[in-house]
Amino acid sequence: MSIIKEVGILLRAHPYSESSQVLRFLTPEHGILPVMARGVRRQSSKGQGSPSTFDEVALEVSFRPHRELQTLRGFEVTRSRRSLGKEVIRFWGASLVAELLLAHTLHEGDRTLYEGVAGGLNRLQELPSRQVPGAILAASWTVLERAGLSPALAACTRCGGAVGGEETLVRFSTAEGGLLCAGCGEAGKGPRLGPGARRDLKLLLAGQVPEELRGADVHLRILEAFALHHLAPTRPFRAVDLLHPLMVEAGEVAGGGGE
Ligand SMILES: [Zn+2]
């Protein structure tokens, strides 16, 4: 057994007994790190009972290799993300990122992923309301991209031919993993994306938040279908159904004044 010090983002907390919880952290060195936290459920809100979901925490853990569950010895919250809980769309957005991470069950560390997720959650806290749907999608695509699961947008994913250009609408195939040229996409299934939607998707895949994102609800369904198909989680993503009406609403507010 060794004592390790790590930073982590709390993705999920499960009660284990009257006084214990199982906490699942995303860490840069150990991937998803599940720890048993004893005696944390009954403490007052003033004492450090337990970190809040999405908080960044300095951890001290008793670590045994090859064990499912490690033991938390101590922690300190280094960045609180409690404010995400004040607005449902921000909270469920962060929850979607957590669901995607947990569906992937990373056993190895990935510092780039960790930093991408931490930065994505910070933006989800800080950006103005109109950019929140974009911040959710960018952070979610970052998780899939680091899992090696990002769609091909540069060329037809079936024949390698050119896509886009003068064509106004291009078929997006979830199963084939990206855009299809006019010939390959003619009879296929899947939404057809215009140049604006393709540009936005490209930014989102790079973890960037478009200044103005149209059709965030459609982008959410594209991401959901892609993640379900390629990540094959044991259950559907709960946050998507909660987020979808909020994204429709956000789009109506954003587009309502213009026309
Ligand atoms: Zn093609």
Residues whose N, C-alpha, C, O or C-beta is under 5 A from the ligand:
A	BS01	ZN	C156 R158 C159 G160 G161 L180 C181 C184
